[in-house]
Amino acid sequence: MDSINLGLFLSLSEDLTGVRPLSRKLAAEYFVRWKSHPLVVDSVQDILNTYADIISLGAGKDVTGAINRRLVQDPANQAATQLLILLWYVSAIPLHPSSGTDATLWEYGTEEQYTKALMWEVAGGHAPMTTPSQWTDPL
């Protein structure tokens, strides 16, 4: 994995989630999941390059505004940035529905990703169903 891209992904994640510091270990795992998603796969490098351009503006510039304009609100990047935020807060990403259904299927990562999802910190709680048997045993 390209350490420069991982560093950019981690920094972008911190800017988009508003949480610092984020786990580098989780960032490495999330980066693999994010960059392989169909909504992101063709635009990963463009998004990271745009972000690198934005942060090169330096201190005193409206970095947050530039991120918002060039990534979050830009129709070409909006879905990918929303997906990144979902990944950190929920640890899940939506899969494309199978043909013939409107249902959204969610793909969760590991138990560790689920328990460290930012939603639990924000809610002031803990992740339910986190013993190994609850997580891995079929119903």
C-alpha positions, 0 to 999 in steps of 0.5 A: 500500500502506498504510504503517501496515499494512506497518509492522505486518506488518514488526513482526509478522514480526519478532516471529513469526520472532524475527529483527531487522531484517527487510528492509523491501523483502522485507516489502513483497513478502511482505505482498502475497503473504500478504494475498492468500492464501485463508487470510488474505484475510478476516482481514488487518485483524483480525490486524493490529488485534489485533497493534496492540492487543498492542504498545500494551501497551508495555514491561514487559508480556508482549507475546510471551505475548499474541502467542502467545495471541491470534494463534499459538494462536487457531484463527481466526488460527493458519493465517495466522500459520503462513503468515507464518512459512513465508513468511519462512523458506522463501519459499514458501506452500502453495496449496490442492490441486487437486480430486482430489489430496492433494498440497500445491503450493508457490508460491515467490516471486522468486529474491531471496526464495528466496535470502534465506529465513531457513532458509539463515541458520539452517542456516548455508548458502546457497540451492542452484540460484540462478544465473538459468539454474537458477532460470528454465530449464525442466527 
